[in-house]
Each structure stands twice: as C-alpha cells, then as structure tokens.
C-alpha cells in the first residue's frame, strides 16, 4: 500500500481480498490476500501469466463478481457489502469497460452504440457528447456505420468512445488490443492513455503485453493468485 499519491483521491482500495471457488478436487484459491490502492488519474497495468488471476481480479474490482473475503472500496463504497442491483448502480455511475472483443451492439451504428449508456444514465445532449468524442477519435466519417462495416481498430475506437463518453471515474480494459495488429493496437493504446491524461480517468489495464504494461504509471504483477510486485514505473 505504498503507492499512494499525495493529494490524490483514492478511487479503488483493495483490502485483503481473496477469491476461492469450488472444484471437483476441492476448494481452489484463485486470488489470495491481495492489497493495493489506486488513486485518481493513475494508469495501472495488471500483469501475469495465464491463470494468474488477472481477469478474476478485474471482475472483483468492477463489482461483476464478489470476493470470498476482504473488502473492495470503489469511490469509498464497499462493493463487498452490496447486492447485485446495488453494484450495478455503482458501475453505471462510476465504471467504463473496454474488452478484447469490443462488445458493440450489431443493430446499432457507431453513434448509437456510444449514445446508449448516456441515454441509460439520462444524460442530456447524449447525441452531442457521443458525436464529439467520436470526432476526437477520428471517426467523424464513420458515425453512421454499423459494427460489421468497421475495421477492428475502428470497432475498438467506438468501444473506447462509448466507455469514455459517460466520463467514468475508472476505466477497466481487459486485453483491449488482443484482437488487433501491432500498429493498430499501439494507436488504440495511445488514444486510451491520452484520454486517461486529459480527463483524469483512472485506467486499469489487464494485459499480457510487457511493452504495453511499461507505458502505465505502475505495474501490479500477479503469480498464481498472489501479488508479487507493485511498483511505479
């Protein structure tokens, strides 16, 4: 818990978090006694080999799953004390997601995909907000195109626009460049880091890519469910 920036709000606090699931062989520990704090505006890479617990940890931090023990505070709200409806409400107000597989809605065009979470949150001028961020991401000429009409890089930029348009406190990205070629992936991540800096949105990135992880302020390394390294980079 040493990486606390002065005068920065604690956005995410992970206290003694473990995750244990049942298996045919008995209890299986996925995560064991994880502790760290993330402050506003940080970019943090969660790294480790396959099976280290990275995606499980992301799911817990985002309130998509519940820890077996310990506490997770998102914007001072204890996710581990909430039911699913309460966690969903916290996610809607605070959290954005970018996934490897984009998760765009096929029947909506790019503009409509970005507008959807804004409208669900009753945000005024949803169309204008969506249009502006798509323009910033170089998609002005593609706003009326549907996902099947977009390249992989364009789909991911739409997904990023959708995530950032709602101005989340924290953005979780799970292998966001995994389905993209190297050059497109680098462009996508440069876009995410630029938005992270400009909007002071906290970015937590799960990745296997050491080069990508090194661009974050900080790396948290998992091995077999344990946190073995937490350093500013």
Buried (B, 14 or more C-beta within 10 A) or exposed (E): EEBEBEEBEBBBBBBEBBBBEEEEEEEEBBBBBBEBBBBBBBBBBBBBEEEBBBBBBBBBBBBBBBBBBBBBBBBEBEBBEBEEEEBBEBBEBBBBBBBBEBEBEEEBBBBBBBBBBBEEEEBEEBBEBBBBBBEBBEBEEBBEBBBEEBEBBBBBBBBBBBBBBBBBBBBBBBBBBBBBEEEBBBBBBEBBBEBBEEBBBBBBBBBBBEEBBEBBBBBBBBBBBBBEEBEEE
